[in-house]
Amino acid sequence: MADELRIAVIGLGHWGPNHVRVFNQCRGSRVVVGADPDERRRNWVLAQSSDLEVVSEAEHALERPDVDAVVIATPTRTHHALAKAALEAGKHVLLEKPMCSTVEEAEELVNLARTTDRALVHGHVFVYNCGIEFVREHAVRGEFGAIQYVYATRTNLGPIRYDVDVVQDLATHELAIFDYLFGELPTWVAANGSRVLGTAREDVAFVALEYGSGILAHVHVSWLDPQKTRRLTLVGDRRMVVWNDVDPSEPVRLYDKGVKEEPYYDSFGEFKFALRDADVLIPKIELREPLRRQAEAFVKRVVEGTPTRSEAESGLRVMRCLDAIETSLVSDGRRCPVPR
């Protein structure tokens, strides 16, 4: 490997140009080639980065001997074939979400990465969000007490995708965040959704999950909502916290609130609870771009071997959750176990 990590970005649509930008900003990495079959996209990226080679075929980028790593930001149905080809060519891979179309495809990639001794990192960018990092650090230190439940909302009016449904597009973020926060798979999931727009895929969904530790979780995702919302509420028996990604001035609010059982009874079979309603704290959160932090972590993973927050194994856990959710969606919302 040369003094800097040389990267190919395959897919120059919505996310690809952002990957080009952040990797060129990172110390120790440079994007040397971008690939996309759409000439307009290639020309747009070339206008932003004149020293970048742009090609129409992904194979050209994979065949270049000077390319050390590949970022794949293409439609989900192409992820498996492209990532497999990249790993077999000896390239490290950053693979956008969702990881693959099926659990079996994801398992094959994870095993291939081990066999080839290449880094395989999935692009779940919100685990690099400074606000989510703050929540996890406080959860690990036990500052929320025992976590009772968590619920999240991710909605907006579009953009509407046609290669995946709203669960695979949006809920995958929450599943990755839950995996980062709790470090375990849920025992079961149950989901209901609707095809409000009359397309072949769900555009709104409600998902319930329960973890072995007793934590209950709920996720609401939609492409058809009047408000752009990215919010997570976590309730512990000591403190509560709200993360609001669309409020850069106050992305995290800590609530020193709780409920305590009173040691006396008014009557047989009845007891009281004391409500503790104390301060609301607004901590100062460093506002660094999550995509840039993800890129830095990927470079460090390849160069130094330092594990990232979004290793292939965590991506596989998210895929197993997604698979169980999709099964529940087509089974009238019944509870479906999540395979280990």
N, C-alpha and C positions, 0 to 999 in steps of 0.2 A: 504494500500500500504506500502511496506517495505521502507527502507531508500533509495533504488535505484529502478528506473523503470526497471522492468524485461520484456524483449522483445522477441517475437518470430518473426523470419524472414521466410516467406513462399515464396519459389522460390529462388534457389541458382545458377541461371544461370548468365547472364551478370551483372545485378545490385545487386543481392542479396548479394554476398560476400562483395561488397562495403558498403552496409548498415550494415552488421555485423561489419566491421572495424570501421566505423565512430561512431556507437552507443557505441561500446566498448571504443572508445576514449573520448566520452562525459562524463563530470562529472555528476553523478547521474543516469546513465543508464548502463544496461548490457544485452547483448543478451544471453539468456539461452537455446534457442532451435532453430534449423533451420530445415526446411522441404523441401524436393524435391524428386520426384520419381526416379531421375537419380542417380544411385549409384556412378558414377564417380564424379559427382558434390558434393555429400555428402562427399566422401572421401577427395576431394581437400579442402573443407572448414574445415573439421575436422583436416587436416594436418596443417592448418593455425591457428586454435583455438582449441587446444586439450581439453579444459575444456567445450566445447560446445556440447550439445547433438544434434545429427542429426537423423532425422527420415524420413521415406518415405511418410507418410500420413500427410496432413495438419490437419486433424481432431485431431490427437494426440496432436499437438501443441495447438490447440484451446481448448482442454479439460483440459489442465493443469491449476490447480487453482492458481498457482504461477505466471502465465503470466498476466501482466497488459495491454500490448499493442502488436499489431501485425503490422508488415510491410508486405505488399503484393506486391511482385515483380514477378508476374507470367504473362503468356499470357493474353491479354486483355479480351478474351472471358470468363475467369474464375474470373475476378475481382468482378463482382456483387455477385455471390454465396458465394465466400470466405469472402468478406467484410460483407455481410449480416449475415453470420454465426458468424463472429467475434463480430459484434455489439450485436447480440442476446445473445452471451455468456458473454457480459459485458466487452469486450475488447475495448480499444481505437485503432484507425486504421490510419495508414499512407498508402495511396493507390497510387501506381505508376501510371503514365500517360500512355495512356489516361484513364480517370477515369473509364469508362464503355464502353460497346458496343453501348448503346443507351441512349438518354436523359431520357427516362422513367426509366431505371435502375438507373441512377444517381439520379433522383428525389426521388426514393424510398429509396436510401441510405441516402440522406440528411434528409429526414423525419424521418427515423429510428434512425439516430444519435441524432436528437432532442428529440425523444421519450425516448430513452435509456439514454440520457444525457451523451453521450460518444463523445470524440473528433474524428472528421473525417477530416483528412488533406490529400490533394492530392499532389503528388510528382512532382510539377513543379519547378525543381531545379534552373532554371535560374532567378527566382525572388529573389533568395538569392545570386546572383552574385554581387560582390562589384561594378563592373562597371555599371551594370544596376541600382543598388541602387543609385549611383552617378548621373546618368541621371535623375532618378525620383526626387531626392531631388532638383536638379536645376530646373526641370520642375515645381514642386510644388511652388517653390519660384518665379516663373515667369521670370527666368533669360534668357529663350529662347524667351520670349515674347509670342505672340499668336502662337501656333503650327499650321503650315500650312499643312505639310504632313510628313509621315514617311514610310520608306521602309526597308525591311529586306531580307537577303539571308542566307539560311542554306543549304549547299550542301556538298557532299563528294562522293567518289567512294565506295558505301556501307556504313555500313552493310545493307543488304537487308532483310526486314522482310516479313513474309508470313501470319501473323495473322492480320495485319492492312496495310493500304496504306500509302503513303509517307506523306499525309496531317495529318493523325492521329498520325504518328510517329514523324514527324519533325515540321510541322506547329503548332502543339499544343503548342510548346515552345513559338513561337512568339505570339500566341493568349493569352497565359498567361502573357507574358511580356506587351503586349498592355493593358490587363486588369489591370495590376499593375500600368502602367504609367498613363492611362486615367481614370480608375475607372468607365467605362461605356461600355455597349454593343454597337457594331456597329448597325446601322439601317438596312444595307443590306450588302450582300457579293456576289461576283461573282467569279467563278473559272473555269479554264480550265486545263486539265491534259492530260497525255499520258502514255500509257503502252509500253514504249520503249523496255523493256525486254521480252515482250510477255506474261507476267504473268496476273493473274486475277485482279490485283490491280494497281492503278496508281503509277508510280515510279518517276514522275516529275510533278510538278503542279505550277501554277501561280494563286495567289489569290488576289483579290481587295476587300477592305472594306471601308465603309464610316461611320463616326460617326456623331451623332446628333450635336455635336459641330462644325462640318464642317471639321474635320480632315480626310484626305484621306490617306489610308494605302495600302501597297502592299507587298506581301510575295512571294518569289521564293524558292521552296524546291526541292531537287533532291537527289536520291540515285546513280545517274549515271552522275557524274561530275568530271573533272580532278583535281579540286581544293577543298580542305577542307576549307569551308568558313562559318563563323558565324559572320555576320556583320549587324549592324543596323544604319541607318542614320536618324536623326530627324532634320527637318528644321523649325525654328521659324522665326518670323519677326525681331528679334533682334540678335539672335545667332543660330548657328547650331552645332550639335555634331555627332560624329561617334564613335560607340562602335565596337571594333574588338576583339573578344574573342580568336582568334588564334595568337594574338600578345601580349604576356605577358609583354613585355617591355613598350608598349604604348597602353594599352587596350582602352583608351578614348582620343579623340582629340576634343577640343573645338575650334570652328571657330567663331571669332568675325567678322562675315560678314553679310551683309544684303542689302536690296534694298529700296531706298527711292524715292518717286515720286517728281520730280522737280516741283516747283510752276510756271513754265512758259511753253509755247507751241511754237513749231516751226511753226506749221500751224494748220488750222482748223482740229479737230478730231485727232490730234497727240500730244503726250506729251512724255517727256523724263523721264528716271529713272536714279538716281545716284547710282552707285554701291559702297558699302563700303567694302573694302578689307583690313582688319586690321590683328591683331595677330592671330596665331594659338597657343593655350595653350595646354600643355600636363600635366594634373594634376597627382599627385602621387596617385595611387589607391592601397589600401591594397589588397594583393592577398591571400585571405583565401578561402579554398575549399568550394564551394557552398553546396555540399552534407553534409558536416560537419555542416555548418550553419543551414541547413534545419533540421538536426537531433537535434541540440541544441534547435531550435525553437519548434520542436515537443515535446521534453521533457518538456520545459517550459510551453507549452500549456496544457499538461496533469497534471503536478504537480501544477502549479500556476494559470492555466486558462487564461494565456495571449494569445490573438488571434495571429495567424500566418499570414504570407502574402499569404498563400495558403489554406485558409479555404475551407470547402466543398462548400460554396456558390459560391466562385470564380471558383472552379472546374466545378460547374454546368453551370456557364456562358460560360466557355470555351467549354463545351459539346454542348451547344445550338449553338455556333458559328460553331463548327465542323459539326453539323447536317445540318445546312443551307448550308455550303460549299459542303458537300457530295450531297445534293440535286441539287446544281448548277452544279456540275461535271457531273451528269447524265442528265442534262437539257440543254446541249450545252452552258454552261456558262452564262445562264440568271441570272439577279439579283434576289436574294432571300432574303426576309426579315428575320431578326433574331428575334424570339419570345422573349418577355419579360417574 
